[in-house]
Amino acid sequence: MEGVDYSDRAHVDKTFDMAGTDIFGQRFPSEALTITDPVTGVQVTALTTSRHSSSKIYQDHPNWTADGKHIVFSSNRNTAAGGNVTFASDKTPQRVRQYYAISMDNYEIVQVTTGNNRGDLLLGHRRNVAFRIRDNEVIELNLEKLLSDSKQGKVKEPASYEKVVATIPENLQPGGTCLDVNDKRIFFSTRAEDDRSAIYSVDFDSNKTTKLVEVPFRTGHFQANPFVSGEMMYCWETGGDAPQRMWVLSVDKKGKVTNRPVYKEKADEWVTHEVFAGPDHVLFNLMGHIDRLRKNPTGIVLFNIRTNEVAKRLGQAKELGGYWHSAGTQDLKWAVGDSFDGNIYRINIETGDATLLTTGHRPNTKSPFSSQAHAHQSISPDGKWVLFNSSMLTDSDIMMVPLHPKGL
């Protein structure tokens, strides 16, 4: 045009401020920005920096593909308005976020879901696949093939990458879900009468759905033990404090079900944000944000679910309110805790010593109930990176920081 060749700008429409399309397999250039933390001097990598809202997968599910080469996250960048507008049967507008994969090598981003599907995307533990429930069918998505085809510019129709691995009875409405570490079974919950919940498993090899247990409360935070097949953890979900927060359900090879509470709570303790840490331990937080809770020790706790004993108390953050979420390495050497105002600490599990990694990811707030991002931090399978949500730059971005920064 006017003597200038613009053909080398073929992908300029994929920049984040011009995005607004729901296109399966589309690619976005890197948005990565390196930030030097003004307090610690640590280099923080902002993986998303667009004007849209991006969030990591919740801390109790895998965030990396099985080969560790991609992080999968959700975002409303699929439309400029902030998400596809769909309509429920009552004509109520709803917005659907899509999932995206970001390369650990060059930070390029690929859209890996499309359409009006809602619910969790469960990443495979052993293969580069993902699972989700759609219309009571368990769908397996071949992420490895999709990411390869996207790189080559040869993406096919979404159905080309999907296969149905199991069918759930139509009378059940799956709620919370998690994927067994063997990648061959999903646990899910349904609501029963009188505010009861039922937990089921669906086996891919037999296509059999089995009711495992029914409990007299609402369940939430489903998570499979990432080291032990047939075992999952869930919580008594109240929206706040629960009489007995944590529960572990196990199914042995003969199908025998064991369902038991974990860590018997005192009436004036508030347990939250439990996660597995190794095959036999969980980390959780005893909240300390209210005066009455400080009558007992608060902070992050490492608990042995085999012996039903506290293995370590990792102390409490100095910030108002204390720690909020936690994550740990599978060798039980390191944990990561965050505070309400968005500071993130590395904790030596043996000594309890806490080292500040990065700050300022919930600016101008010290309350867990503000709208700013919840860190929901996860540690990469190789133990090198801490992945978290941040409101430092926008409403919500995903960022990562080295677990062991040089010189710190």
Buried (B, 14 or more C-beta within 10 A) or exposed (E): EEEEEEEEEEEEEBEBEEBEEBEBBBBBBBBBBEBEBEEBEBBBBBBBBBEBBBBBBBBBBBBBBBEBBBBBBBBBBBBBEBBBEEEEEEEEEEBBBBBBBBBBEEBBBBBBBBEEBEEBBBBBBEBBBBBBBBEBBBBBBBBBBBBEBBBEEEBEEBEEBBEEBBEBEEEBEBBBBBBBBBBBBBBBBBEEEEEBBBBBBBBBEEEEBBEBBBBEBBBBBBBBBBBBBBBBBBBBBEEEBBEBBBBBBBBEEEEEBEBEBBBEBEEEBBBBBBBBBBBBBBBBBBBBBEEEBBEEEBBBBBBBBEEEEEBBBBBBBEBEBBBBBBBBBBEBEBBBBBBBBBBBBBBEBEEBEBBBBBBBBBEEBBEBEBEBBBBBBBBBBEBEBBBBBBBBBBBBBBBBBBBEBEEE
